Amino acid sequence: MDGRITGFTLPVGGPVRHPSRVSLLWLYVAFFLYGSGLGGAHVLQEVMWANYFGRTSLGTVRGLSLPILLLCAAIGAPFFGYLYDYTGNYDLSLILFIGVQVICAWLTLLVRRPVKPAPSPTVS
């Protein structure tokens, strides 16, 4: 499995089955998969950014993307809480979460490494 996909699919593997409908053993397995995938995704994200944009540009890339990531993270929890209040369960929230993870994994496969422009010839 491609390393880019592993970072996105392991966190999805944990909550695929709703915890209230499974045994305690499955709950431990689900949280292990979720934690392993989430921890690996943070490392994988930094490595991918460094490989794609170069180590010298890593700070700029992180600086531009971090506000977007924080905004999405800040909106996610209240939004899922609203869905719970509206539906009375977390099923829709989990389906949306899994769907977003699958879309992100798919989009990650479509990303191509930027091509550095050829250096302009110098005139002596």
C-alpha positions in Angstrom: 0.0 0.0 0.0 1.3 3.5 -0.9 2.5 5.3 2.2 0.4 8.3 1.4 -2.8 6.3 1.6 -1.7 4.5 4.8 -1.6 7.8 6.7 -5.2 8.5 5.7 -6.8 5.1 5.8 -5.6 3.9 9.2 -7.4 6.6 11.1 -10.6 5.6 9.2 -10.2 2.0 10.1 -10.8 2.7 13.8 -14.2 4.3 13.7 -15.6 2.3 10.8 -17.9 0.4 13.1 -19.8 2.4 15.7 -18.2 1.6 19.2 -21.6 1.2 20.9 -22.3 -1.8 18.7 -19.2 -3.8 19.2 -17.3 -5.7 21.9 -14.6 -4.2 24.1 -11.9 -6.1 22.2 -13.0 -4.4 18.9 -13.0 -1.0 20.7 -9.3 -1.6 21.6 -8.4 -2.6 18.1 -10.3 0.4 16.7 -8.5 2.9 19.0 -5.1 1.2 18.3 -5.7 1.6 14.5 -6.9 5.2 14.9 -4.0 6.2 17.1 -1.4 4.5 14.9 -2.8 6.1 11.8 -3.2 9.5 13.3 0.4 9.5 14.8 1.8 8.3 11.5 -0.2 10.8 9.5 1.5 13.7 11.3 5.0 12.4 10.5 4.0 11.4 7.0 2.6 14.9 6.4 5.9 16.6 7.2 7.9 14.1 5.1 5.5 14.5 2.2 5.7 18.3 2.3 9.5 18.2 2.6 9.8 15.8 -0.3 7.4 17.8 -2.5 8.4 21.3 -1.8 11.9 20.9 -0.4 13.2 21.3 3.1 14.0 25.0 2.6 10.3 25.7 1.7 8.8 23.6 4.5 8.3 26.6 6.9 6.5 28.5 4.2 4.3 25.6 3.3 3.4 24.9 6.9 2.8 28.6 7.6 0.4 28.9 4.7 -1.5 25.6 5.4 -1.6 25.7 9.2 -4.4 28.4 9.5 -6.6 26.3 7.1 -5.9 23.2 9.1 -6.7 24.9 12.4 -9.9 26.4 11.0 -11.1 23.0 9.8 -10.2 21.5 13.1 -12.0 24.2 15.0 -15.1 23.8 12.9 -15.2 20.0 13.0 -16.1 19.3 16.6 -18.9 21.8 16.9 -20.3 20.7 13.5 -20.3 17.0 14.6 -21.9 18.1 17.9 -24.6 19.8 15.9 -25.2 16.7 13.8 -25.5 14.7 16.9 -28.1 17.1 18.3 -30.0 17.1 15.0 -30.0 13.3 14.4 -29.6 11.9 17.9 -26.7 9.7 17.1 -23.2 9.9 15.6 -23.8 7.8 12.5 -24.0 10.7 10.1 -20.9 12.3 11.7 -18.9 9.1 11.3 -20.1 8.6 7.7 -19.0 12.2 6.9 -15.7 11.7 8.7 -14.9 8.6 6.8 -16.0 10.1 3.5 -13.7 13.1 4.0 -10.8 10.8 4.8 -11.4 8.7 1.7 -11.6 11.9 -0.5 -8.4 13.2 1.1 -6.6 9.9 0.4 -7.8 10.0 -3.2 -6.8 13.6 -3.7 -3.4 12.8 -2.2 -2.8 10.2 -4.9 -3.5 12.9 -7.6 -0.9 15.3 -6.3 2.2 15.5 -8.4 5.5 16.8 -7.3 6.1 20.4 -8.4 8.7 20.9 -11.1 11.5 23.3 -10.5 11.9 25.9 -13.3 15.0 25.4 -15.3 17.7 27.9 -14.3 18.1 30.7 -16.8 21.3 30.7 -18.7 23.8 33.3 -17.5 25.5 35.6 -20.0 29.2 36.1 -19.4 
